[in-house]
Amino acid sequence: MLLWSGVGVVLSVPLGILILFFYRRWRYLEYDWVARPGGYVHESPGVIHTLVCDDPNGMKTVFWLNGSLEFYDDDDNLTQTFDVFWYIDHYLSYCKEHGLPVNNALFV
C-alpha cells in the first residue's frame, strides 16, 4: 500500500492475521507507536485502528492479509470489504481499463 502524507485510512479491521513489512514511516492514531523502515508487525484479527501517514514522502508498506479487511466510516458503518474476490475484481478491471492482458497463471 502506498499512502501519501496527511491521508488516513479510517477504522480498518482485519478479520484474519495481518503481517506488515514497513518501507516508510506511518502510525496508528489509537497507539503511541510509529512504524519505521525495516520494521515488522503481526496483528491479530479484530483489532480496530486508523492508519495515518505523517511522512512527507508518503507511507509504503507490504500488507500480507490472511482473510478479509473491513473499513468503517466515522459512524461505524461498514463502507468496504477487501477480500480475495475484491482483489481479483480490482485486477481484472484494471487490466481491462488499461488494455493489458490478464495473467491467467495467477489463477489456479
PyRosetta script that sets phi, psi and omega in degrees:
from pyrosetta import init, pose_from_sequence

init()
pose = pose_from_sequence("MLLWSGVGVVLSVPLGILILFFYRRWRYLEYDWVARPGGYVHESPGVIHTLVCDDPNGMKTVFWLNGSLEFYDDDDNLTQTFDVFWYIDHYLSYCKEHGLPVNNALFV")
pose.set_psi(1, 135.8)
pose.set_omega(1, 175.1)
pose.set_phi(2, -116.2)
pose.set_psi(2, 122.6)
pose.set_omega(2, -176.4)
pose.set_phi(3, -130.4)
pose.set_psi(3, 132.2)
pose.set_omega(3, -177.4)
pose.set_phi(4, -87.2)
pose.set_psi(4, 157.1)
pose.set_omega(4, -178.2)
pose.set_phi(5, -56.1)
pose.set_psi(5, 139.9)
pose.set_omega(5, 178.0)
pose.set_phi(6, 86.0)
pose.set_psi(6, -4.9)
pose.set_omega(6, -179.8)
pose.set_phi(7, -103.9)
pose.set_psi(7, 140.3)
pose.set_omega(7, 178.4)
pose.set_phi(8, -127.6)
pose.set_psi(8, 152.0)
pose.set_omega(8, 172.3)
pose.set_phi(9, -102.0)
pose.set_psi(9, 116.5)
pose.set_omega(9, -170.4)
pose.set_phi(10, -83.9)
pose.set_psi(10, 131.2)
pose.set_omega(10, 172.3)
pose.set_phi(11, 37.1)
pose.set_psi(11, 80.8)
pose.set_omega(11, 175.1)
pose.set_phi(12, -103.1)
pose.set_psi(12, 145.8)
pose.set_omega(12, -178.6)
pose.set_phi(13, -132.9)
pose.set_psi(13, 109.4)
pose.set_omega(13, 175.0)
pose.set_phi(14, -75.4)
pose.set_psi(14, 134.5)
pose.set_omega(14, 178.9)
pose.set_phi(15, -98.3)
pose.set_psi(15, 4.6)
pose.set_omega(15, 174.8)
pose.set_phi(16, -141.3)
pose.set_psi(16, -178.9)
pose.set_omega(16, 177.9)
pose.set_phi(17, -65.0)
pose.set_psi(17, 137.7)
pose.set_omega(17, -179.5)
pose.set_phi(18, -123.8)
pose.set_psi(18, 125.0)
pose.set_omega(18, 177.4)
pose.set_phi(19, -116.2)
pose.set_psi(19, 132.2)
pose.set_omega(19, -176.2)
pose.set_phi(20, -125.5)
pose.set_psi(20, 137.7)
pose.set_omega(20, 174.4)
pose.set_phi(21, -119.3)
pose.set_psi(21, 127.8)
pose.set_omega(21, -171.2)
pose.set_phi(22, -98.4)
pose.set_psi(22, 135.5)
pose.set_omega(22, 174.0)
pose.set_phi(23, -114.3)
pose.set_psi(23, -20.8)
pose.set_omega(23, 175.9)
pose.set_phi(24, -143.4)
pose.set_psi(24, 169.9)
pose.set_omega(24, -176.5)
pose.set_phi(25, -74.9)
pose.set_psi(25, 144.7)
pose.set_omega(25, 169.0)
pose.set_phi(26, -165.5)
pose.set_psi(26, 177.1)
pose.set_omega(26, -178.3)
pose.set_phi(27, -154.8)
pose.set_psi(27, 169.4)
pose.set_omega(27, 171.2)
pose.set_phi(28, -102.2)
pose.set_psi(28, 134.4)
pose.set_omega(28, -178.6)
pose.set_phi(29, -59.2)
pose.set_psi(29, -33.3)
pose.set_omega(29, -174.0)
pose.set_phi(30, -82.3)
pose.set_psi(30, -8.3)
pose.set_omega(30, -174.5)
pose.set_phi(31, -127.1)
pose.set_psi(31, 152.4)
pose.set_omega(31, 175.8)
pose.set_phi(32, -91.6)
pose.set_psi(32, 71.1)
pose.set_omega(32, -174.2)
pose.set_phi(33, -155.0)
pose.set_psi(33, 144.0)
pose.set_omega(33, 179.5)
pose.set_phi(34, -128.6)
pose.set_psi(34, 129.1)
pose.set_omega(34, 175.0)
pose.set_phi(35, -76.1)
pose.set_psi(35, 134.0)
pose.set_omega(35, -179.1)
pose.set_phi(36, -124.6)
pose.set_psi(36, 155.1)
pose.set_omega(36, 179.8)
pose.set_phi(37, -51.6)
pose.set_psi(37, 135.6)
pose.set_omega(37, -179.2)
pose.set_phi(38, 89.9)
pose.set_psi(38, -7.2)
pose.set_omega(38, -178.0)
pose.set_phi(39, -81.6)
pose.set_psi(39, 173.0)
pose.set_omega(39, -175.4)
pose.set_phi(40, -152.0)
pose.set_psi(40, 141.8)
pose.set_omega(40, 176.3)
pose.set_phi(41, -137.9)
pose.set_psi(41, 143.4)
pose.set_omega(41, 174.0)
pose.set_phi(42, -117.5)
pose.set_psi(42, 112.8)
pose.set_omega(42, -177.5)
pose.set_phi(43, -103.2)
pose.set_psi(43, 145.1)
pose.set_omega(43, 175.7)
pose.set_phi(44, -85.5)
pose.set_psi(44, 154.0)
pose.set_omega(44, 178.2)
pose.set_phi(45, -61.6)
pose.set_psi(45, 148.1)
pose.set_omega(45, 172.9)
pose.set_phi(46, 86.5)
pose.set_psi(46, 1.1)
pose.set_omega(46, 179.7)
pose.set_phi(47, -80.3)
pose.set_psi(47, 124.0)
pose.set_omega(47, -177.5)
pose.set_phi(48, -97.8)
pose.set_psi(48, 131.2)
pose.set_omega(48, 179.6)
pose.set_phi(49, -159.9)
pose.set_psi(49, 167.1)
pose.set_omega(49, -179.9)
pose.set_phi(50, -118.8)
pose.set_psi(50, 116.3)
pose.set_omega(50, -180.0)
pose.set_phi(51, -81.1)
pose.set_psi(51, 130.5)
pose.set_omega(51, -178.1)
pose.set_phi(52, -131.5)
pose.set_psi(52, 141.6)
pose.set_omega(52, 177.5)
pose.set_phi(53, -116.0)
pose.set_psi(53, 122.0)
pose.set_omega(53, 176.9)
pose.set_phi(54, -108.1)
pose.set_psi(54, -8.7)
pose.set_omega(54, -176.8)
pose.set_phi(55, -72.2)
pose.set_psi(55, 127.4)
pose.set_omega(55, -179.7)
pose.set_phi(56, -62.8)
pose.set_psi(56, -19.4)
pose.set_omega(56, 177.7)
pose.set_phi(57, -89.7)
pose.set_psi(57, 0.5)
pose.set_omega(57, -178.9)
pose.set_phi(58, 87.2)
pose.set_psi(58, 176.0)
pose.set_omega(58, -178.9)
pose.set_phi(59, -110.6)
pose.set_psi(59, 137.8)
pose.set_omega(59, 175.7)
pose.set_phi(60, -136.0)
pose.set_psi(60, 119.8)
pose.set_omega(60, -176.6)
pose.set_phi(61, -145.3)
pose.set_psi(61, 143.7)
pose.set_omega(61, 172.2)
pose.set_phi(62, -94.9)
pose.set_psi(62, 124.2)
pose.set_omega(62, 177.9)
pose.set_phi(63, -105.6)
pose.set_psi(63, 123.0)
pose.set_omega(63, 175.0)
pose.set_phi(64, -109.9)
pose.set_psi(64, 105.2)
pose.set_omega(64, -171.7)
pose.set_phi(65, -108.1)
pose.set_psi(65, 128.3)
pose.set_omega(65, 176.9)
pose.set_phi(66, -109.4)
pose.set_psi(66, 83.5)
pose.set_omega(66, -175.2)
pose.set_phi(67, 130.0)
pose.set_psi(67, -166.2)
pose.set_omega(67, -179.3)
pose.set_phi(68, -96.6)
pose.set_psi(68, 166.3)
pose.set_omega(68, 179.0)
pose.set_phi(69, -129.1)
pose.set_psi(69, 122.1)
pose.set_omega(69, -178.7)
pose.set_phi(70, -102.0)
pose.set_psi(70, 145.7)
pose.set_omega(70, 176.8)
pose.set_phi(71, -121.3)
pose.set_psi(71, 138.7)
pose.set_omega(71, -177.5)
pose.set_phi(72, -124.6)
pose.set_psi(72, 152.6)
pose.set_omega(72, 176.1)
pose.set_phi(73, -88.7)
pose.set_psi(73, -175.5)
pose.set_omega(73, -177.4)
pose.set_phi(74, -65.3)
pose.set_psi(74, -17.2)
pose.set_omega(74, 178.4)
pose.set_phi(75, -100.0)
pose.set_psi(75, 15.3)
pose.set_omega(75, 179.2)
pose.set_phi(76, 64.6)
pose.set_psi(76, 26.2)
pose.set_omega(76, 174.6)
pose.set_phi(77, -91.2)
pose.set_psi(77, 134.8)
pose.set_omega(77, 177.2)
pose.set_phi(78, -64.2)
pose.set_psi(78, 124.7)
pose.set_omega(78, -178.3)
pose.set_phi(79, -108.5)
pose.set_psi(79, -28.5)
pose.set_omega(79, -179.1)
pose.set_phi(80, -164.6)
pose.set_psi(80, 149.5)
pose.set_omega(80, 175.0)
pose.set_phi(81, -125.0)
pose.set_psi(81, 125.4)
pose.set_omega(81, 174.2)
pose.set_phi(82, -98.7)
pose.set_psi(82, 120.1)
pose.set_omega(82, 175.0)
pose.set_phi(83, -142.9)
pose.set_psi(83, -175.0)
pose.set_omega(83, -176.7)
pose.set_phi(84, -58.4)
pose.set_psi(84, -35.8)
pose.set_omega(84, -178.9)
pose.set_phi(85, -70.2)
pose.set_psi(85, -37.4)
pose.set_omega(85, 176.5)
pose.set_phi(86, -63.3)
pose.set_psi(86, -45.1)
pose.set_omega(86, -178.3)
pose.set_phi(87, -65.0)
pose.set_psi(87, -39.6)
pose.set_omega(87, 177.2)
pose.set_phi(88, -62.8)
pose.set_psi(88, -47.8)
pose.set_omega(88, 179.3)
pose.set_phi(89, -60.9)
pose.set_psi(89, -42.0)
pose.set_omega(89, 179.4)
pose.set_phi(90, -61.8)
pose.set_psi(90, -44.5)
pose.set_omega(90, 179.6)
pose.set_phi(91, -63.6)
pose.set_psi(91, -49.3)
pose.set_omega(91, -178.7)
pose.set_phi(92, -63.7)
pose.set_psi(92, -41.3)
pose.set_omega(92, 178.5)
pose.set_phi(93, -63.9)
pose.set_psi(93, -41.6)
pose.set_omega(93, 179.8)
pose.set_phi(94, -62.9)
pose.set_psi(94, -46.3)
pose.set_omega(94, 179.3)
pose.set_phi(95, -60.0)
pose.set_psi(95, -45.8)
pose.set_omega(95, -179.4)
pose.set_phi(96, -62.8)
pose.set_psi(96, -46.3)
pose.set_omega(96, -178.0)
pose.set_phi(97, -62.2)
pose.set_psi(97, -32.3)
pose.set_omega(97, -176.2)
pose.set_phi(98, -105.6)
pose.set_psi(98, 9.5)
pose.set_omega(98, 177.4)
pose.set_phi(99, 64.8)
pose.set_psi(99, 31.8)
pose.set_omega(99, -178.7)
pose.set_phi(100, -98.8)
pose.set_psi(100, 146.5)
pose.set_omega(100, 176.8)
pose.set_phi(101, -73.1)
pose.set_psi(101, 144.9)
pose.set_omega(101, 177.3)
pose.set_phi(102, -80.3)
pose.set_psi(102, 133.8)
pose.set_omega(102, 177.6)
pose.set_phi(103, -85.2)
pose.set_psi(103, 94.4)
pose.set_omega(103, -177.7)
pose.set_phi(104, -66.4)
pose.set_psi(104, -15.7)
pose.set_omega(104, 177.0)
pose.set_phi(105, -66.8)
pose.set_psi(105, -15.7)
pose.set_omega(105, 177.3)
pose.set_phi(106, -73.8)
pose.set_psi(106, -18.0)
pose.set_omega(106, -175.4)
pose.set_phi(107, -107.5)
pose.set_psi(107, 132.1)
pose.set_omega(107, -179.0)
pose.set_phi(108, -83.1)
pose.dump_pdb("model.pdb")
